[in-house]
Amino acid sequence: MTAASRNALERALEPHGLRLRGGWIPTPQDVLPGLPHGAAAAVVWMVGQVGSACWEAFSGSRFLADGRPDPLDRWSKSIGDALAQAHGGVAVYPSDGPPYAPFQQWARRAEPQLQASPLMLQIHPQWGLWHAYRFALVLPALTAADAPALASGVAPGTATDICLRCDGQPCLQRCPVEAFSRARGYDTDACAGHLHRPEGRDCVEQGCLARRACPVATALQYVPAHAAFHMRA
């Protein structure tokens, strides 16, 4: 089967508000699903969105309108499965499991500039906290033109910490119930309790206050409807 170029995959994803978030060449140590006809995996492409780019396509889809559970996962699978099938591969999703694919590790291999943040989300130097991964495409062929740009092997070490260089770290100061701490991690009970009280309405309707306090890529903050969807999920 002819390899799908990065540009061709980007064009296929664009109408859905999705993009390739980089990729990596698998090693024998990687645990990946089997491909059709016993083919070997040649590349893993990470697919996701930046900002609310996918919201218009998703919110207008039948998946959000039909009232069934997990509409965003089902929407993602409709795109990923079709694209994988067209190119002789398989799509892997963060929700698949257990066992679950190590998406955080895969993401760092595709985008080594990603770093951990105090909010337990990966921060990107250009996109801040306003990005997500929808699925990974495991394909049996890679174009010669795309191969040199992809990393193979283990993800590089962490670069200078974006969050440690952040003046005042407002994300840790903004949460009304102090649910986030570098020492304690994420207090899920405190967060959930706040969201179920009247004073948590702003977080529910506009998105997490701590996340919105991050000064990186504020122009990419999710639109209110997108943010509210995730807060209510």
C-alpha positions as CSV (number, residue, x, y, z in Angstrom):
1,M,0.0,0.0,0.0
2,T,1.2,3.5,-0.9
3,A,2.3,5.5,2.2
4,A,0.1,8.4,3.2
5,S,2.1,11.6,3.3
6,R,1.9,14.0,6.2
7,N,0.4,16.6,4.0
8,A,-2.3,14.2,2.7
9,L,-3.2,13.3,6.3
10,E,-3.3,16.9,7.3
11,R,-5.7,17.7,4.4
12,A,-8.0,14.8,5.5
13,L,-8.1,16.1,9.1
14,E,-8.5,19.8,8.4
15,P,-12.3,19.7,7.8
16,H,-12.7,18.2,11.3
17,G,-10.6,20.9,13.0
18,L,-7.9,18.3,13.8
19,R,-4.3,18.2,13.0
20,L,-1.2,15.9,13.1
21,R,0.6,16.6,16.4
22,G,3.8,14.9,15.2
23,G,4.7,11.3,15.0
24,W,7.4,8.7,15.8
25,I,8.9,5.6,14.4
26,P,8.1,2.5,16.6
27,T,10.7,0.2,18.0
28,P,10.5,-3.5,18.7
29,Q,9.8,-2.7,22.4
30,D,6.6,-0.7,21.6
31,V,3.4,-2.5,22.3
32,L,1.1,-1.7,19.4
33,P,-2.1,-3.3,18.0
34,G,-1.7,-5.7,15.1
35,L,-2.3,-4.2,11.6
36,P,-4.3,-5.7,8.8
37,H,-2.7,-8.6,6.8
38,G,0.0,-8.9,9.4
39,A,1.8,-5.7,8.3
40,A,4.4,-4.2,10.6
41,A,3.9,-0.7,12.0
42,A,6.1,1.9,10.3
43,V,4.9,5.1,12.0
44,V,2.6,6.3,14.7
45,W,1.0,9.7,14.0
46,M,-0.5,11.6,16.9
47,V,-3.8,13.4,16.1
48,G,-5.4,16.1,18.1
49,Q,-6.7,19.7,18.2
50,V,-5.4,23.1,19.3
51,G,-7.7,25.5,20.9
52,S,-11.4,25.0,20.0
53,A,-10.6,24.3,16.3
54,C,-12.6,21.0,16.4
55,W,-15.6,22.4,18.3
56,E,-17.6,23.6,15.3
57,A,-17.3,20.3,13.5
58,F,-18.0,18.2,16.6
59,S,-20.8,20.4,18.0
60,G,-22.7,20.2,14.7
61,S,-22.3,16.5,14.4
62,R,-24.9,13.8,15.1
63,F,-22.8,12.4,17.9
64,L,-23.5,15.4,20.2
65,A,-27.1,15.6,19.1
66,D,-28.1,11.9,19.6
67,G,-28.0,12.0,23.4
68,R,-25.9,8.9,23.7
69,P,-22.9,8.6,26.1
70,D,-19.4,9.6,25.1
71,P,-20.2,11.8,22.1
72,L,-16.6,13.2,21.6
73,D,-15.1,9.7,21.8
74,R,-17.5,8.4,19.3
75,W,-17.0,11.4,17.0
76,S,-13.2,10.9,17.2
77,K,-13.5,7.2,16.4
78,S,-15.6,7.8,13.4
79,I,-12.8,9.9,11.9
80,G,-9.9,7.9,13.2
81,D,-11.3,4.5,12.1
82,A,-12.1,5.7,8.6
83,L,-8.7,7.3,8.1
84,A,-6.8,4.3,9.4
85,Q,-8.8,1.9,7.3
86,A,-8.2,4.0,4.2
87,H,-4.4,3.6,4.7
88,G,-4.2,0.0,5.9
89,G,-3.6,0.9,9.6
90,V,-5.4,1.1,12.9
91,A,-6.4,3.9,15.2
92,V,-5.8,3.9,18.9
93,Y,-7.8,6.0,21.3
94,P,-7.0,7.3,24.9
95,S,-10.3,5.8,26.0
96,D,-9.5,2.3,24.8
97,G,-8.8,0.0,27.6
98,P,-7.9,-1.4,30.0
99,P,-5.1,-1.8,29.3
100,Y,-4.8,1.8,28.1
101,A,-2.2,3.0,25.6
102,P,0.5,5.2,27.1
103,F,-0.7,8.4,25.4
104,Q,1.3,10.8,27.6
105,Q,4.5,9.0,26.6
106,W,3.5,8.8,23.0
107,A,2.8,12.5,23.0
108,R,6.2,13.3,24.4
109,R,7.9,11.3,21.7
110,A,5.9,13.1,19.0
111,E,6.3,16.6,20.6
112,P,9.4,16.6,22.9
113,Q,8.7,20.2,23.8
114,L,5.7,19.1,25.9
115,Q,6.1,19.4,29.7
116,A,4.2,18.5,32.8
117,S,2.3,21.3,34.4
118,P,1.0,21.7,38.0
119,L,-2.5,21.1,36.7
120,M,-1.7,17.6,35.6
121,L,-2.0,18.7,32.0
122,Q,0.8,18.8,29.5
123,I,1.8,22.3,28.6
124,H,3.1,23.2,25.1
125,P,5.3,26.3,24.7
126,Q,3.2,27.6,21.8
127,W,-0.3,26.3,22.7
128,G,-0.2,26.4,26.5
129,L,-2.8,24.1,28.1
130,W,-5.2,24.5,25.2
131,H,-4.7,21.3,23.2
132,A,-5.6,17.7,23.3
133,Y,-5.0,14.3,21.6
134,R,-8.0,12.6,20.0
135,F,-6.2,9.4,18.7
136,A,-3.1,7.9,17.3
137,L,-2.8,6.5,13.8
138,V,-0.6,3.4,13.5
139,L,0.2,3.0,9.8
140,P,2.2,0.4,7.8
141,A,4.1,2.8,5.6
142,L,6.0,6.1,5.9
143,T,7.1,8.3,3.0
144,A,10.8,8.9,2.5
145,A,10.1,12.7,2.7
146,D,8.5,12.4,6.1
147,A,10.9,10.0,7.7
148,P,13.8,12.3,8.6
149,A,11.6,14.6,10.7
150,L,10.3,11.9,13.0
151,A,11.9,10.9,16.2
152,S,12.7,7.2,16.9
153,G,13.5,5.8,20.3
154,V,12.9,7.3,23.7
155,A,11.6,10.9,24.1
156,P,14.3,13.5,24.8
157,G,14.8,14.9,28.3
158,T,12.8,17.8,29.6
159,A,13.8,21.2,28.4
160,T,13.8,24.3,30.6
161,D,10.6,24.1,32.7
162,I,8.0,26.5,31.3
163,C,6.1,26.5,34.6
164,L,9.0,27.0,36.9
165,R,10.0,30.1,34.9
166,C,6.4,31.4,35.2
167,D,6.3,34.5,37.4
168,G,4.0,33.8,40.3
169,Q,2.5,30.6,38.8
170,P,-1.1,32.0,38.8
171,C,-2.6,28.6,38.0
172,L,-1.7,27.5,41.5
173,Q,-3.2,30.7,43.1
174,R,-6.4,30.9,41.2
175,C,-8.3,27.7,42.2
176,P,-11.0,28.6,44.7
177,V,-10.5,25.4,46.6
178,E,-6.8,25.0,46.2
179,A,-7.2,21.7,44.4
180,F,-3.8,21.9,42.7
181,S,-0.4,21.8,44.4
182,R,3.1,20.8,43.2
183,A,3.6,19.0,46.5
184,R,0.1,17.3,46.8
185,G,-0.9,17.0,43.2
186,Y,-4.5,17.2,42.2
187,D,-7.2,17.0,44.9
188,T,-10.1,15.5,42.8
189,D,-12.5,15.5,45.7
190,A,-12.1,19.2,46.4
191,C,-12.5,20.0,42.7
192,A,-15.6,17.8,42.2
193,G,-17.2,19.2,45.4
194,H,-16.7,22.8,44.2
195,L,-18.2,22.1,40.8
196,H,-21.4,20.8,42.4
197,R,-21.9,23.9,44.5
198,P,-23.4,27.2,43.3
199,E,-20.0,29.0,43.8
200,G,-18.5,26.6,41.2
201,R,-20.8,27.8,38.4
202,D,-18.1,29.9,36.8
203,C,-15.8,26.9,36.4
204,V,-18.6,24.8,35.1
205,E,-19.8,27.3,32.5
206,Q,-16.5,28.9,31.5
207,G,-13.9,26.3,32.2
208,C,-11.5,25.7,35.1
209,L,-10.3,28.9,36.7
210,A,-6.9,27.6,37.3
211,R,-6.4,26.5,33.7
212,R,-7.7,29.9,32.5
213,A,-5.1,31.6,34.7
214,C,-2.2,30.2,32.8
215,P,-0.6,33.1,30.9
216,V,0.6,30.9,28.0
217,A,-1.4,31.0,24.8
218,T,-4.5,32.8,26.3
219,A,-5.8,33.5,22.8
220,L,-6.3,29.7,22.4
221,Q,-8.5,29.3,25.4
222,Y,-11.6,27.1,24.7
223,V,-14.8,28.9,23.8
224,P,-17.3,28.7,26.6
225,A,-19.5,26.0,25.1
226,H,-16.4,23.8,24.5
227,A,-15.1,24.4,28.0
228,A,-18.5,23.7,29.6
229,F,-18.8,20.4,27.7
230,H,-15.6,19.1,29.2
231,M,-16.4,20.4,32.7
232,R,-19.8,18.6,32.6
233,A,-18.4,15.4,31.1
